[in-house]
Amino acid sequence: MRMFIPILAALALSACTASSPPPGTAPLQQAARSLSGPVSYDVSSWGRLLLRWQVNPDGSGEIWRGDAPGRGPGAVRKYRLTIAEPALQAFIAKVEPLRATTAGGIDCQLQISDMRYGSIVWDYPAGKQSYDFNAGCRSPAANAALEEILAVSDIVEKMATIEAEPYATEAPPVY
């Protein structure tokens, strides 16, 4: 029996380590199950809102679509949206690594001055984090972050169920 005790202990220990996630992956896997709070995004061009969305932890939210770029302000149409499973999990799996990547900001140089710009905001109970971007501000890290932002937004625009009719339309201001 004494010979079996070390073997049983080793088996029990190996079973524990086999079921544990590798170091550094547990928080990401935990985060990939649910959002801690709403995530919002907006992008503008020449002072005109082009797109804004917010996704809440339960998958509900809103998407605002502005008129195509042109001179002066445009109308903004507001729709309700729902992101169901597994699209919500795809959204979370993209947006959480983006939050980690952009947490300290990203250095870049403004190379093109008239590109689209905006922000993505994580409004979590543990703290609010935002990342402001400008598509004309270039660096390898900024370019990669912008690609990820577009991928996250793509999930919202293509995988969400968006109401066919807007619940509100804001007309452009008259000057």
Secondary structure, 3 states (H helix, E strand, C coil): CCCHHHHHHHHHHHHHHHHCCCCCCHHHHHHCCCCCCCEEEEEEECCEEEEEEEECCCCEEEEEEECCCCCCCCCEEEEEEECCCCHHHHHHHHHHHHHHHHCCCCCCEECCCCCCEEEEEEEECCEEEEEEEECCEECHHHHHHHHHHHHHHHHHHHHCEECCCCCEEECCCCC
